[in-house]
Amino acid sequence: MKEARPLSLLVEIGCEEIPARFLGEATREFGARIERALAAAHLLAGEVEGNVAASTLDVQAHSTPRRLIAYVPALLAVQPDQVEEITGPPVRVAFDAAGKHTRAAESFAEKNRVPLHALIRKTTPKGEYVAVRRTVAGRPALDLLKEILPAATLGLAWPKSMVWVGKQSFVRPIRWILALLGEGKSARAVPFEIAGVRAGNQTFGHRSYTSRPIPVAGFKDYLKKLAKARVEIHPEARRDRIKSQVKVLLENLKLTPVEDRELEDWSVNSTEWPHPILGGFDPRFLALPREILVAVMRGHQKYFAVEDREGKLQPRFIAVVNLDSDSSGFIRSGHERVLLARFRDAEFFWQADQRRPLGDRTEALKNVTYQAELGTYAEKVERMVCLTHAIVELARAAGLTVDADAVVRAAKLSKCDLTTQMVREFPELQGVVGGIYARAQTEGEEVAQAIYDHYRPMGLEDRVPRTLAGAVVSLADKVDSVAAGFAIGREPSGSSDPFALRRQANGAIKVLLELSIPIPLRPVVERALAQLDVKWQAPREEVFGRVMEFFAERLAFYLETAKGLGFDTVRAVLAAGWEVPCDALRRAEALEAIRGSEDFKALSAAAKRIKNILSKSAEEADWTPGEVSLELLRDEPERRLFEEFSAARAETKSFAEAGDYMAALGRIARLRPAVDLFFDKVLVMAEDRAVRANRLRLLGGLDGLCSSIADFALMAGEGKATK
């Protein structure tokens, strides 16, 4: 019998406009859910042909604000037959002493509709059982899809959703469903229903272009007809369309849009047929700070700001509309009128705010709540100022030059912009507005930059503060937030992190590492907790331990994610101490660089052996830590190891104190021949108790040396370990 040719599958869920911020993740999840379900049903042609890796490309997901789309180029028309094995009772229960079938075996055979002679024996870790193998005929894809597609659609996780017919939920009301199996005249609609909407073979075009249903006969026909109806289903094609048209608008003017990937994503996910238009505004508004102008354009209106090739902002903007054109200029004029009103508001806020300097706003922070259990922003600022003193002392002790007066002034004024009209209107400009106002009010450039940058970094991709003063204020803010959050029991749990404490801790770690600030976190966290006046959810010592563990986790995350270091490298380094994060980074980078050498690999294996001997083979009565006795070193290999160990310990300490961890690790790795010879020729657990204790002390010293920079015993045996 000739095998049926694979069929294509096209699914489109048409609905009211999906919020742009939801669309990207929903598109990926929609495709992934359908792919997983098809793979589980053994319907993906690539898997059946043995090309499992290629099967991940079998489901293509696309979207517009009004539709989620999945396309499968090759789907089996009929599910392959499956051979399933069903385990029954143990053999000792299924057969009596004479080897005849018992009633248990007969019941098992009857239940599975097979004769007794079809029962087989199966060996499992639990013993021998009887079993039956049977072939289950594959079901037609059309029947399976009736179950798969509704489940994949309704199983999507949305930040917010709506509930209607039959308590079924979706992000927005579903208006139509296209589900087509096959191409051309043989294509068939998959019959299923969601929330009262029945699937069929029709789609709809752009809302402003046509309201008539459009019948389609397959994916190629679908693409062609939607393009005519002003719908581009490929997000990247819409992105390219926006970029190319913007280039045409600005090229002759020698201007470029201000780069903004987030706004670009929003424009792509908010349009089905994007069309950029160029608008303008009164040049007088350029007297306002650039950050405020850009925030007005992008925050409220979703416009791209425009600059010249020197980076100077121009009195123009780009609006991306969901229409074919604006030949009359009517839409452009409307956008210009709206922006004019917004800029007038910003101008008014700027002028009104300048009448009251930041320094006069500190009292007003007593009326701004930070968090119900943690008091006001005035109290938070007071804690930040105390923390900046501690951080400045530590930084100076580490040899850094810090302007303490500028740091303290910046900390005192850092939250004052929360009382301004500008930040009330544009909360995303917190800190930025404070820095701009500080500069305009002659607070000094270092103070202004520190205020401007103190919320940074907002994420792993964000930049760190530009100055050391800004870094100190940023650290004080972030460590206080983390410590206070843990103190009142608001620590992150699973995916829940309502106070964004992971982001705060990640930011603190990045500041310390990227700016190479060699201070320990322990005293900073101790000071942060000591100054809290809250209702403690656990004893302070316990909270301190959890906060430190949390920072260690965030440091490990940063080293692995941002720095790309191996999981075992990070684990080994942190086990040797991490409380000075930038020191841990230097040790980790050195360890990553040397870990591939043969000497280091062999020494890592020996380090594991040493730990096993000390922790498992040796008992407490066998030895106590202390100095090695030269008189008890009986064999040449152990004398040689002791001499080389003693020399390596002194040199390693010197290298480590100078921060030259590559040299320190290299020196330790050169112990490999002496260690190998020792284990080859010397019996550690000697019968003579004194000799045994002396050899264990020598191994204890080696263990300490091998754990001083990184715990070698925690390194993977081969290659770079990842989670």
N, C-alpha and C positions, 0 to 999 in steps of 0.2 A: 504493500500500500504506500502510495506516494505521500511523503510528509508535507503537511500544510505549510505554506510560506508564512513567515512572521508578518504581523500586522502592526500598523502604527496606532498610537493612542494619543488623542488630544483632549485635554480637560481644561475648561475655563470656568472659573467661578466669578460671575459678574455681580457687582454690588454697588452700593453707594460709596462715595470716595473714602478710601482707607487713609488715615493720617500718615503723612510722609514719614514720620519717625518710626512707624511700625512696619513699613512696607518691605524694607530690605531683609530683615530677619524673617518676616512671614514668608517671603518668597523662597528663601533657602529652606525653611522648615517644611513648607508645602511640598517642594520637590523631594526632600529627604524622607518625609513620611510616606509618600507614594512609592519611592524607590524601595524603602525597607519592606513595605507591604507586598510589593510585586516580587521582591527577592524571596521573601518568606513563602510566597505561593509558588515559587519556581517558575515564574512567568517571563523573567528576563532572558532574552535569547542569548546574550553574552555569557551568562552563567552556565547555561545548558551546554554551550559549546566549549566550556572549560576555561573561558577567558574571564575569570572572576575579577581581575584588576580592571578590565575594560568596562565591566558592568557598572562601575561608579559613574560612567559618563552616559549611561543609557537613559537617564531621566533629565531632561532639560527644563529648568524652571525660569519663567519670565513673569513680568508684572507691569501693570500700570496702576494709577490710583483706583481705577474702577474694576480691576480684574486680576486674579491670580491664575497663572497658566502653567500647566505641566505638559510636556510633549515627550513621548517615548517612541523613538523611530522604529524599534523592532521588539515586538511583544509576541510571545507564542500564542497561537490561536487556541490551543488546548494545553492544559497543564500536563506535564509528563506523568506517566504512571509512577506511583511511589511504592516501594517495597518497605513495609513497616514490620517491625519485630515487637511482639507483645510478650512480656515476661509473665509467667504464671507462678504456680506454687513451687517450692523447693522439690528437688528430685526425691528426697527422702519422704516427702508427703505425697507426691504424685504416684509413687510406686510402692507396693507392699514388699514384704520380705521375699516373696516368690518372683518378684520382678513384674508383676501384673499391675495394670493401671488401677488406681484407686478412684473412689467417687470424686475426689478433688480434681483429678486429671480429667475425668469425664465431664464434670461441670465446666471446667476451663475450656475444653474443646467445644462443648455445646454453645457456650457463650460466644465464642469466636467463629462458630459455624464451620468447623473443620473436623475431619475424621480423626480418630485417635492416632492413627499411624502418621499423621502429619505433624505431630508434636515433635519438637527437637530438644536436645539438651544444650544448655548455655552456661558457660562458666563465668561467674562474676566474682568480684572481690569478697562478696558475702557467702560464696559457695556456688553449688551447681543448682540450676533451676531448669524447669521445662519452659519452653517458649513456642511461639508459632510465628511463622513468617507468612505474610499474605500481601498480595499486590492490590493496591487501591487504584482504581482507574482515575486518570486525571479528569478534572472538570473543565468545561469550556471557559475560556477567559471572560466571555461576556457575563457568565453567571458569577464568577468570582469578583469581577469589577463592580457589580451591583453592591457588594459588601465592602470592598476595599475603598472605593472613592468617597462615600459618605463618611466613613470612619476617619479617613485621612483629613478630610475637610473640617469636620467638627472637632477633631482632636487637636487643632492648632491652638497654641497658647498665645493669648493676647494680653497686653498690659491692662486693657479695658475692653469689655465686650458687651453686646446687647443680647437680650433673651426674648424670644417670641415663640411661635408655633411649637407646641409640644415641649416647651422649655429648652429648645435647642438654642445654643448661643453662637454668635459670630460677631466680628468686630463692627460690622455695619449690615443693614438689611440686604439680603441676597435678592437680586432682581431676575437673574437668569443663570442657567447652567448649561454649558456646552460640554458634552461628553461623547466623543466619536471614536469608534474602533474601526480602523481600516481607512482606505483612501478611495476616492472616486465613487463609482456606481455601487460598489460592494460595501461601502462604509455603512456602519450601523450605529445608531444612537444607543448608548448604554442606559437602560431603563432604571432610574432610581430617583428619589425625591429627597430634598432637604428643606425643612421649614416651609413646606407647602409649595415649593418650586420644583417642577419636574424637569429633569435633564432632557435635552434634545439636541438638534443639530444647528441651532441658530445662535448667532452672536449679535452684538450691537456696536455701532461705530461711535465716534466722538459725539459727546452730548450736544455740542453746539452745531454739529454738521448734519446729523441725521438721527431720527428717532425710530426709524423702521428696523425691524429685525432683518438680519442678513443670514441666509442659509449658506452653510459651507459644506464642502465634500472632502475635506482633508486639510492637512497642515499647510501645504503650499497654497491651496485655494484660500485658506483662512488668512495667511499673511498678505496675499495680494488684495483681497477685499478689504481688510482692515486698513491697509495703507491708503486705499482709495477713500476710505471713510475717516481719514486723518487720525489713525491710531498707530503708534510705533510701540510694539510690545517689548522690544529689547532695551533695557535700561541703559546699557552702554552706548547703544545707537542714539538714544535721546541725548546722552551726555555729549557725544561727538557732534550732534546737530547743534546743541547750544554753543559749544566751543567754536565751531566753524563759523556760525552766524555772528557771534560776538567779535570774532577776528575781522570779519568783513566790515562790521559797524565801526571798529576802532582803528583799523590799520592805517587808513589814510590820514587820520588825526594824530597818528603816532602816540596813541594811548593804549593802555592795557587795563584789564579789570584787576582789582586787588584780589590776590589769590585767597580763596576761601573754600576749602574742600567740603566743609560741613554744609555751607549754603548751596554749593553745587549739588551735593547729594539731595538736599531738600528740593531743589528745582527739578531734578531728574524724577524724583518720586512724587511730585505734585502735578505733573503734566503728562498728557498722552501724546501731544503734538506740540512740543515747546517752540516758542518763537520769541527770541530776545528783542527788546526795543530799547532805544537809546533816548534817555530823557536828560533834562538839565535843571539847574536851580540857580538862584541868585548867588553870585560870587561873594557877596558880603558875608555869607554864612561860613566861608572858609576861615574867618577869624576865630571860629570856635575850634577847640582842640580836635585833631584828627580822630582820636579814639571815640569821641562823642558823636561826631558826624557819621562814622562808620557804624557805630552801634545803633543810631537812629535808622539808618538805611537798611541794615541787615536784620536788626532785632524785631522791629515792628513791620516793616514793609517787605522784607526779603529781597532787597535790591543789592546788587553788586556795586561797590564803590569803584571809581575809576581814577587812575593815576597816570602821570606821564612817565617817561622812561627813566627819570631821575627819582621816581618814587614820591613825587609831590601830588597830593590829592587835587583833583580837578572838579569843577562845578558840573559834573555829569554823573549819571548812574545808569545801570542796566537793570531792567525789569524783565523777567522771563514769564510770558503769559501763555496760557493754554489755548492758543488760537492759531489759526493759519497765518494771519497777517493783521496789520493795523494801518492799512493804506490811508485812511482818513486822518490818522493822528489823534483820534478821539480818545483812545485808551491811554496813549502817552500823556495827553493833557490832563486826564484824570489822575494819573499817578503823580504828575508834577504838582497838582493842587494839593493832594494829600501830603506829599513830602514837604511842601512849603509850610503847611500847618504844623507838622511835626518839628521842623527846624525852628519855627518861631517859638514853640514850646521849649525846646532845648535852649534856645537863646535866652529866654526868660528865666529858666532854671539857673543857668550859668550866672546871669547878672544878679539874681536874687541871692544865690548861695554865696557869692563873693562879699556880700555885705556883712556876713558873719564868718570870721576866720575859723579854721579848724580848731585852733587853740581855745576858742570860746565855746566849743561844742562838747567838751569833755563831760560837763555836768549833765548834758542832755542824754548821755549814754545810760544814766541811771534809770531812764524811762524806757529803755529798749531792752526787751527780754532776750537773753541768749538761749536759755533753756529753763523750763520751769523749776527743775531741781537744782540747777546750777546758778540761778540768779540772773543778773543783768550783764550787759556788755561792759559796763563800768567795772564790775567785779572781774570779768575775764581779762580786761586790759590790765588791771592791777596785778593779776597773777602773771600775765605775760611780761610785765616790767620786771617782776622779781626773777622770773626765769631768764630774762636777757642778762641780768647781772651775773647769774651763775654761769651762763654759757660764755659770756665775755671773759670771766676769770679762767675758765677752762681753756678757751682759745688762746689767751695770752700765755698761759702756762705751757701750751704746746708750741709757742714761738710765733704766733700770728699777731699782726698789728690790727687792732680794732679800735674805732672811735666810739668809746662807750657813751659819750654824750649824745652822739647822733643816733646810736642804737636805741637808747632809752627814749629820746624824743620821738623817734619814729614809732616805737611801741605804744607810747601814750596817745599818739594821734592816729594810729592805724585803723581804728574802727569808727572814727568820727564821721567819715563820709556816709555812714548808715543813717545819719540824721539829716542829710541833704535832700533837697527835692530831686536832684539829678539821679541819685541812686534809688530813690523810691520809684522813679519812672523806669530806670534801667538797672535793675538789681544785678545784672551780669557784669556791671562795671565797678562792683565793690573793689576797693583797693586801688584800682586804676584811677577813679575819680579822686580819691584821697591823694594819690601821688601828684596828679595834675594840679589840684587845688593847692597842695603844699608848695609846688614850684611857683605857681602864680602868686602865692602869698609870701614868697621869699623865705621859706623855711630852711632853704639850703638844699643843694642838689643831692647830697648823700641821703638826707632825710626823705626827700621826695621820692628818690628811686627805691629806697627801702620800703616805704609805704606802698608804692605802686606795685612792687614785686612780691609782697609778703604772702599773698595767697598762692604763689607759684611754688612748686609745680602742681598743676591741677590733675595731672595724670602722667603716665610713664613717657608719653611723647612730648609733654610740655617742657619748656625750658626752665632752668633754675633761676633764682634771683641773680641779677647782674653784679651785685656787690656783696662783700662780706657782711656789711650791716644789714642788708636785706635778708641774707641767709640766716642771721641770728634771729631776727624778728620772725621769719618764717618758721624756724625751728621752735621757737617759744610758743607760737600760735598752735602748731601741729601737735607738739608733745603735750601741751595743756589739754587740747581737745581729746586726745587719746586717753590720757590719764583720768580726766574727769569722766569721760564716757564709761570707762571700766569701773570707776569708783561707784557710780550710781547704777551699775548693772546693765549698761547698754552696749556691751561688747558684741561684736559680730557673731552670728551663728548661722552656719551653712551659707545660703545665698542671701540671708537677711543682714543688712548693714545700714540701718536707718540713719545713723549719724555719720556715715561715710568714713568710718575710722580706718578702714583699710587704705583708702585713698590718702588720708592724712598721714598714716604711718609710712606708706610708700613714698610720699612726698618728702618726709623727713629723712628717710634713708637716701633718697636720690640727692638731696641737698648735701648731705655729709659726704657722699661718694663723689659726686660730680665736681664739687668744689674742694675736694681733698681736705676736709676739716677734721684733723686727727684728735677729736675729743671723745671721751667715753660717754655712753648713753646712761649708765647706771646713776651717776650723781644728778643728772638732769631729770630723770624719771623720779628719783627720790625727792628732789626739791618740788617737782610738780605735784606729787601726791601729798607732801607734807603741808602745803599751803591750802589744801582744799578744805572747805568748811561745808560738808555735805552729810547726808544720811548714808553711811557706808553700807553697801549691800553684802560685804564680806570684810573680814579683818584686813587692815591695811597691808600687812605682810603678805597675805595671800593675793591681794590685788596687785601688789608690786610684782610678785612672781609671774602672774598672768600677763601683765603689761610687758615685762621683759621677754617672756616667751613669745608674745605677739610680735614684738619688734624683731626677734630672731627669725620668726617665720617670714616676715616681710623682707628681711635682709636676704634670706635664702631665695625667696621668690624673685627679688630684683637681680641677684647674681645669676640665677638660672635664666630668667626671661629677658632681661635687658642686656646682660653681659654675655649670655650664651655659654655659661660655664657648665660643666658636667655636674649632674646631680651628686655623684659620689665625691667629686672635688669639693663642692660646697659643703656637703655633710662632714667631710674630713676636716675642713678648715674651721667650721663653726664649732666642732667638737673640741678644738684646741683653744677656743676663746674667740668671742666676736664683739665684745662690748665697745671696742673702738672699730666701728664699721669700716672706715677707710683702710685700716690696717688689715682687717680680714680680707678686703678686696685685693690688696697687694699680695697677700699670701696666696689667695686663690688663683690669681693670675700667674704667679710664679709656679704654683703646683700644676696648673693646667699646661704650662709650657714644658715642664720636665717629665710629666707623667708617662710619656711615650718611650723614655730611655729604658734599655734593658736592665741597667743597674737598679733603676727605681722600681720597675716591675718586680724584680726578684726580691728587693728589700721590702716591698709592700707585702709580698707573700710571707717573708720571714717575720714581719711585724705581726701578722695575723697568728703565726705559729707561736711567737713569744707571748702574745696575749692569752692564747689558749693554754699554754703551759702555766702561766702565772695564775690564771683564773680557774682552770679545771684540773690540771695534773697536780699542781702544788697545793698543799693545804696550809692553813694558817700557822700550824706548828712547824712547818718546814723552814720558814724564813721570816725575817722582818726587814723592812727597808733600811738601808744604811750604806756605809762605805764598804767597798770591796777590799778584802784582805789580800795583799800581794803574796803573803806566805802560803795561802791556801790555793793559789793558782798552780795546779800541778802540771798541766799539759801545755805544750807550746802553743797550740791553737787558741786556748783561752787566754794565755798571756798576751799573745799578739792582738786578740780582739780587745782586751782591756786597754792596751797601749793606744790602739787606733781610736777606740771609743773616747778615751780621755782627751786625745788631741782634737777629735771631731767636736766634742762637747764645747771645748774652749773656743774653737774657731767658729762654730755655729752661733754661739752666743754673741760673739763679736759682730758677725755678719748681720744677725737679726737686730741687734741694737742699732746698727747703721741703716736698717731697713732694706738690706740687700738680701731678699729672701731667695732669689734665684741661686746666689752663691751658697747660702745656708743649706738649701735643699740639695744642691749639687754635692756639697761636702758630706752630708748625711748619706747620700746615695753611694758615695765612694766606699762606704763601709761594707758594701755587699760581699766582696771576696772574703773578708775576714769573718763575716757572719756565716757565709756558706761553709767555710772550712770548720768553724766552730761546731755547727750542727752536724757536719759530716763525721767529725772525729771525737767529739766530746759527748759523754752521757751526762745530761743535765741532772737527772734524778739519781745521783750517785748514792751508793749505800752509806758512805761516810756522811753523817748528818752535817758536819761543819762544812765539808766541801760542797755538799748539795745546797746549803743555805748561801754560800759564797757565790756559787754559779747563778742562783736565782737572783741575788742582788745585782749581779752583772746584767742579767736580762732585764731586771727592773729598771736599771739605769738606761739601758737601750730603749726600753719601752717609753720612758719619759722623754728621751731625746727624739724618738720617732713620733711622739705626740705633741711636741712643743710648738711646731709651726702648723702641722696638720696631723690628724690621726691616720697614719699610713694604713693601719689595719682596716680602715673603713673604705679603702679604695677598691674599686672593682678590679678583677684580675686582668681583663683584656679590654682594650678600647675605651671609648668614652661612654660612661653610663648616663642614661637619661631616664626620667620617670616614665 
